[in-house]
């Protein structure tokens, strides 16, 4: 696990200074506190920061092939590296280490871009070909590892985090208003856009080639949500599907336990993380280290009792902490800095703090992300089945229904459902199922100066849906969630905030073979009436206590509503003051003031929207208003030692 960064000069003369590369690597030192390496080859400079997990002694990067033509820097883990290494040796390759990094450069030497089909893991890497003078970059299939790039004035610059790009002297931080508009709709920024003008995210399942001839990007993998795939395997019984899923889960967990350092698991007490812990307990001879967070204060309702139940059931070495409002305020800016761009999710601070707790005991954890997107775990999948009932409703009546519903206090879930189901266009409906601000609310939220970006995010969903071969509504919804919500919200949050604490997170449910299996399942094994995650729950029922199997999905109940009314109210009033809003020129001042006032007096819970707007203003102040020196960590984390060109 590492952080990578570098740049290729496409049109200008090679720079004689390595100052920009050093600054870029310094900004991501938290991703790799154990080691640093780099390569400078005329027009190319690239390097990495290493968090040592496998082959601690000999895994120093960059790593070259035996001829010295190819060099690789790598962020991630290749879980089938032992099998790949054995095959490469049989093909006559000379491997000098036992690291997973080295198999990548030899696979690229052997297969070129097709090397990606052999890799089973999470990754973002760069391979430099010093003969063809080309740079090859790739990102894993599901987007577990991030990779960003920009192209200012004849340069191609890339890095694991945006803050690293901002350290290059040719890059300036400016806002991308269209991406900010998407953020206000979705609570996150969908790739390939970022909230920084001119900075892009390489989408999951894609590779990029940079050379003096220009930049080319190509998709190499997609989730096979096709109706024909379901028909091809529809002759299997439900019991056979259960056996196959359990086998895939066991294999995925077993592969992700390959490590040369201590490891554990995040445990929420939900179905997904509890299943992972159960399988870990079966694989290991000693107790599993597990980590959970809850919330302190009156009226808190967290999942710690369920996590404790699972930990006791499997004899885990359990660690838990309770987060206070003071913790929330103390770490808000730190968390935003690590994210690079805001996510309108109060749980980011909890993710950061549970990662901080885990890093005191282990260097790697397994987590439970992905189960909802694979097996239809969210309530919106059930809710969207009612969409045909609304298709015959006149548009005028639909708009009036949304208007009346949105004026009522409370009824959060009902408002979301009405705002989505009354949209006749598929993409618009999907975009409104889990918004920060609905399409209607955005018309009021944004100022009159922002007419060009006041529309919703339906166009983002339309582009993804155009690539989905299935005509089935549930499959199409799962497809777009796996392409948007999963990588740009959940996985981005997980990667940035675990790596902020120099902690590696591995995600067994996102093994691509398991994902391909899940995409082809019959719908009744995902969603059956009101029952969600049917097959996964069935398999887990043989592993977990019934209290976990039968409990309702709870989410992460951080008490942000109460905190914004009390301890965090001063932060809210500062960030959303009239002067702050008017100086940006983006938002309708009166509408924001109304949201704040209604929330403070308890008329309505606007905590999601208010925290999203607070985070946006914090981002402006941290990244746009500030100098580049504020794009490095406040604890002064910098490169190990002095580097020479």
SVG drawing of the C-alpha trace seen along z (x, -y; Angstrom):
<svg xmlns="http://www.w3.org/2000/svg" viewBox="-52 -40 73 67">
<polyline fill="none" stroke="black" stroke-width="0.4" points="0.0,0.0 1.5,-3.3 1.0,-6.7 2.3,-7.4 3.0,-10.6 4.9,-11.9 4.9,-13.9 5.9,-13.6 6.9,-16.6 5.2,-16.2 6.3,-19.3 8.7,-21.3 12.4,-20.7 13.0,-18.5 13.2,-20.3 16.5,-20.3 14.8,-20.5 13.2,-17.8 11.6,-20.2 8.0,-19.6 8.3,-15.8 9.6,-16.1 6.8,-18.4 4.3,-16.0 5.6,-13.0 5.7,-15.0 2.0,-15.8 1.2,-12.1 3.7,-10.9 0.9,-9.6 0.1,-7.0 3.6,-5.6 5.6,-6.4 8.0,-3.4 9.9,-4.2 10.3,-6.5 11.7,-5.9 11.7,-7.7 13.0,-7.6 14.1,-10.6 14.6,-9.8 14.9,-13.0 11.3,-14.1 9.9,-11.7 9.9,-12.1 7.9,-9.7 8.1,-8.3 6.2,-6.7 5.7,-6.5 5.5,-3.0 3.5,-1.4 5.2,1.9 2.7,4.9 4.3,7.6 8.0,8.4 9.0,5.8 12.7,6.1 12.9,6.2 9.8,4.4 11.5,1.0 10.1,-0.8 10.5,-1.6 11.0,2.0 12.5,2.8 12.1,5.8 15.3,7.8 16.2,5.8 15.8,2.4 13.4,1.2 10.3,1.0 9.9,-0.5 6.8,-0.4 5.5,-2.3 2.4,-0.8 -0.3,-1.6 -2.4,1.3 -2.2,5.1 -2.2,7.9 -3.7,10.8 -2.9,13.6 0.8,12.5 2.1,15.8 0.4,17.7 1.4,15.0 5.0,15.1 5.2,18.9 3.8,18.5 6.2,15.8 9.2,17.8 8.0,20.7 7.9,18.3 11.6,17.5 11.3,14.2 13.9,13.4 12.3,12.0 14.5,10.6 11.9,10.1 8.9,11.8 6.8,8.6 3.5,8.2 4.8,5.1 7.4,7.0 4.9,9.2 3.2,6.2 6.3,5.0 7.0,8.5 3.3,9.0 3.4,5.8 6.7,6.9 4.9,10.1 1.4,8.9 1.4,5.1 -2.0,3.6 -3.5,7.1 -1.6,7.7 -4.6,6.1 -6.7,9.2 -4.3,11.3 -4.4,9.1 -6.7,9.9 -6.6,7.0 -6.8,3.3 -4.4,1.1 -3.3,-2.2 0.1,-1.9 2.4,-3.5 4.8,-1.7 7.4,-3.7 8.8,-2.4 12.1,-4.1 12.5,-2.9 9.1,-3.9 9.1,-6.9 5.5,-6.1 3.8,-6.1 1.1,-3.5 -1.3,-4.1 -4.1,-1.8 -6.8,-1.8 -8.4,1.3 -11.7,2.6 -14.0,1.3 -12.1,-1.8 -10.7,-0.8 -7.5,-2.9 -7.7,-6.5 -5.7,-8.0 -5.8,-11.6 -4.2,-13.5 -4.0,-17.0 -2.4,-18.4 -1.2,-22.0 0.9,-23.6 2.6,-20.6 2.8,-18.4 1.0,-15.3 0.9,-15.1 -0.5,-12.2 -0.9,-11.3 -2.8,-9.2 -4.3,-12.3 -5.3,-15.7 -3.3,-17.5 -0.2,-16.0 -1.0,-17.4 -1.4,-20.8 2.2,-20.7 3.5,-20.8 4.5,-24.4 2.5,-24.3 -0.8,-23.4 -3.2,-26.0 -6.3,-25.2 -9.5,-26.6 -13.1,-25.5 -15.0,-23.4 -18.5,-24.8 -20.1,-21.9 -18.6,-19.4 -19.7,-21.5 -23.2,-21.4 -23.0,-17.6 -21.8,-17.5 -24.8,-19.5 -27.1,-16.9 -25.3,-13.7 -23.2,-14.4 -20.1,-13.4 -18.3,-14.3 -18.6,-11.6 -15.5,-10.7 -13.9,-11.7 -14.6,-15.2 -13.3,-16.6 -14.2,-19.8 -10.9,-21.3 -10.9,-22.8 -8.7,-20.9 -8.0,-17.9 -9.6,-14.6 -10.1,-11.2 -9.2,-8.1 -12.4,-6.1 -12.4,-2.5 -11.6,0.2 -9.7,-2.1 -6.1,-2.6 -4.3,-5.6 -1.3,-6.0 0.6,-9.2 3.3,-10.0 4.4,-13.0 1.6,-12.0 -1.0,-12.8 -3.2,-11.0 -5.5,-8.1 -7.9,-6.4 -9.5,-3.0 -11.9,-0.9 -10.5,2.7 -13.3,4.1 -17.0,3.6 -19.5,5.2 -21.4,7.8 -25.0,6.8 -26.5,8.4 -29.8,10.2 -28.1,12.9 -25.7,13.7 -28.6,14.3 -30.3,16.6 -27.1,18.6 -26.9,19.6 -30.6,19.7 -30.7,23.5 -28.9,23.4 -30.8,24.1 -30.9,21.6 -28.8,24.1 -26.1,24.2 -26.0,20.4 -25.6,20.4 -22.7,22.9 -21.0,20.9 -21.3,17.7 -19.9,19.2 -17.0,20.6 -16.2,17.3 -16.4,15.5 -14.1,17.9 -11.6,17.6 -11.7,13.8 -11.2,13.6 -8.3,16.1 -6.5,14.2 -6.8,10.9 -5.3,12.5 -2.0,12.7 0.2,10.2 3.5,9.9 2.1,7.5 -0.6,7.6 -4.2,7.2 -7.8,7.0 -11.2,5.9 -13.7,3.1 -16.8,4.4 -20.1,2.4 -22.3,5.3 -24.1,5.2 -24.5,8.2 -21.5,7.5 -18.8,6.7 -20.0,9.5 -19.8,12.0 -16.3,11.0 -15.3,11.4 -17.0,14.8 -14.9,16.0 -11.7,14.6 -12.3,16.4 -12.6,19.6 -9.4,19.0 -7.2,17.9 -5.8,19.8 -5.9,16.8 -8.5,14.1 -9.4,11.5 -8.7,7.9 -11.9,6.0 -12.6,2.2 -15.8,0.3 -17.0,-3.2 -20.1,-4.6 -21.3,-8.0 -21.2,-9.6 -24.0,-11.7 -27.7,-11.6 -29.9,-10.1 -27.1,-8.4 -28.3,-5.3 -25.3,-3.4 -24.4,0.1 -21.9,0.9 -24.2,3.5 -24.4,5.5 -20.6,5.2 -20.0,6.4 -22.3,9.3 -20.5,10.5 -17.1,9.9 -18.0,12.0 -19.6,14.7 -16.3,15.2 -13.9,14.5 -12.4,11.4 -10.0,9.1 -12.4,6.1 -11.5,2.4 -14.2,-0.3 -14.4,-4.0 -17.2,-6.6 -17.0,-9.8 -18.1,-13.1 -19.1,-16.4 -15.7,-17.7 -14.1,-15.0 -16.3,-16.0 -15.2,-19.6 -11.6,-18.9 -11.1,-16.6 -13.5,-18.2 -10.8,-20.2 -8.2,-17.3 -10.7,-14.9 -11.6,-17.4 -7.9,-17.9 -7.4,-14.1 -10.5,-13.7 -9.3,-16.4 -12.9,-17.3 -15.9,-17.1 -18.3,-14.2 -21.6,-15.2 -21.3,-12.5 -21.0,-13.1 -19.6,-9.5 -16.3,-10.6 -15.1,-11.7 -16.1,-8.4 -14.3,-6.5 -11.2,-8.6 -11.3,-7.9 -11.9,-4.2 -9.0,-4.0 -6.9,-6.0 -7.9,-3.5 -7.0,-0.5 -3.7,-1.9 -2.6,-1.7 -2.9,2.1 -2.6,3.3 -1.4,2.2 -4.1,3.7 -7.9,4.3 -10.6,6.1 -13.8,4.2 -17.4,4.9 -18.1,2.4 -19.8,3.5 -22.5,5.8 -25.3,3.4 -24.3,2.6 -23.8,6.2 -26.8,7.8 -29.4,4.9 -29.2,3.8 -30.5,0.3 -34.2,-0.6 -34.2,-2.5 -34.0,0.8 -37.2,1.9 -38.7,-1.6 -37.9,-1.9 -40.1,1.1 -43.1,-1.3 -41.9,-3.6 -44.4,-2.2 -47.3,-3.2 -46.2,-6.8 -45.5,-6.8 -49.1,-7.7 -49.3,-10.6 -49.5,-14.0 -46.3,-16.1 -48.2,-19.0 -49.6,-16.7 -46.1,-15.2 -44.6,-18.6 -47.4,-19.7 -47.0,-16.5 -43.3,-17.2 -43.9,-20.8 -46.4,-20.0 -44.3,-17.1 -41.1,-19.1 -42.8,-21.9 -43.7,-19.5 -41.3,-18.9 -39.8,-15.5 -40.8,-12.6 -37.2,-12.4 -37.6,-9.0 -41.0,-9.8 -39.7,-13.0 -36.8,-11.2 -39.2,-8.5 -41.7,-11.1 -38.9,-13.2 -37.6,-10.1 -40.7,-8.2 -42.4,-11.2 -39.6,-11.6 -40.6,-9.8 -37.1,-9.8 -35.0,-6.8 -31.7,-8.7 -33.4,-11.6 -35.3,-9.1 -32.1,-7.3 -30.2,-10.6 -32.9,-11.7 -33.0,-8.5 -30.2,-9.5 -29.6,-13.3 -28.2,-16.1 -30.6,-18.5 -33.3,-17.2 -33.5,-18.7 -36.4,-20.9 -34.5,-22.1 -31.4,-23.0 -33.4,-25.4 -34.0,-27.4 -30.6,-26.7 -28.4,-28.1 -28.2,-31.8 -29.4,-33.6 -25.8,-33.9 -25.4,-30.1 -28.1,-29.4 -25.7,-27.2 -25.2,-24.7 -28.7,-24.6 -29.8,-21.4 -29.5,-18.1 -27.1,-15.2 -29.3,-13.1 -26.7,-13.5 -24.1,-11.7 -26.5,-8.7 -27.5,-8.8 -23.9,-8.3 -23.5,-5.3 -26.8,-3.7 -25.9,-3.9 -23.1,-1.5 -25.3,1.0 -26.5,3.9 -29.3,5.0 -32.9,3.8 -33.8,4.9 -34.5,1.9 -32.9,3.4 -29.8,4.5 -29.5,1.0 -29.8,-0.6 -27.2,1.7 -24.9,0.9 -25.0,-2.8 -24.5,-2.6 -21.5,-0.3 -20.1,-2.9 -20.9,-6.1 -21.9,-5.8 -19.5,-2.9 -16.2,-4.3 -16.8,-8.0 -18.4,-8.0 -17.8,-4.8 -14.5,-3.7 -13.0,-7.2 -14.0,-7.8 -12.5,-4.5 -9.2,-4.8 -8.5,-8.4 -9.3,-8.1 -7.6,-4.8 -4.5,-5.9 -4.7,-9.1 -3.7,-6.9 -1.2,-4.8 -3.7,-1.9 -4.4,0.4 -8.1,1.5 -8.9,4.6 -12.5,5.3 -13.3,9.0 -16.8,8.4 -15.3,6.5 -13.2,9.3 -13.9,9.0 -14.8,12.7 -17.4,12.3 -18.7,9.1 -19.1,10.9 -21.0,13.7 -23.3,11.3 -24.1,9.4 -25.5,12.5 -27.7,13.6 -31.5,13.9 -33.2,10.9 -35.1,13.0 -31.8,13.8 -31.1,10.1 -34.5,8.6 -37.6,10.6 -40.6,8.4 -39.4,6.4 -36.5,8.8 -33.1,7.4 -29.7,9.1 -31.5,12.4 -28.7,14.8 -26.0,13.1 -28.3,13.2 -29.1,16.9 -25.4,17.8 -24.6,15.7 -27.4,17.3 -25.1,20.4 -22.3,18.2 -23.8,15.5 -26.1,15.2 -29.8,14.7 -29.8,11.3 -27.5,10.1 -29.3,11.8 -32.7,10.5 -31.8,6.9 -32.9,4.1 -30.4,2.1 -29.4,-0.9 -26.7,-2.8 -24.3,-4.9 -26.4,-7.0 -24.1,-9.8 -26.0,-12.4 -25.2,-15.3 -28.8,-16.7 -28.3,-17.4 -24.7,-18.5 -25.6,-21.2 -28.2,-22.5 -25.7,-22.7 -22.0,-22.1 -21.4,-22.6 -23.9,-25.5 -21.0,-28.1 -19.2,-26.3 -22.4,-26.2 -23.1,-29.9 -19.5,-30.8 -19.3,-28.7 -22.9,-29.6 -22.9,-33.3 -24.4,-35.8 -21.1,-37.3 -19.6,-33.9 -22.4,-32.9 -22.6,-36.3 -18.8,-36.4 -19.0,-33.0 -22.0,-34.1 -23.1,-30.5 -26.0,-30.1 -29.3,-31.8 -28.6,-33.5 -32.2,-33.6 -32.7,-29.9 -29.6,-28.8 -30.6,-31.1 -34.0,-29.4 -32.5,-25.9 -30.3,-27.0 -33.1,-28.7 -35.5,-25.7 -32.8,-23.3 -31.8,-25.3 -35.4,-25.6 -36.1,-21.9 -38.8,-22.5 -37.0,-20.2 -33.9,-18.1 -31.7,-19.6 -28.5,-18.1 -27.4,-16.3 -27.9,-19.4 -26.3,-21.8 -23.3,-19.6 -22.8,-19.4 -22.9,-23.2 -20.5,-23.5 -18.1,-21.1 -18.2,-23.0 -17.3,-26.3 -14.6,-24.6 -13.2,-23.2 -13.2,-26.6 -11.3,-28.1 -8.8,-25.1 -8.0,-24.6 -9.1,-27.5 -8.6,-30.6 -5.3,-29.4 -1.8,-29.2 -0.2,-25.9 1.5,-25.7 -1.9,-24.9 -2.2,-21.9 0.3,-20.0 -0.7,-18.5 -0.7,-20.7 1.4,-18.2 4.2,-19.0 4.5,-15.5 7.2,-15.6 9.5,-13.3 11.9,-11.0 15.3,-12.6 16.7,-14.9 16.6,-14.0 19.0,-14.9 18.2,-15.2"/>
</svg>
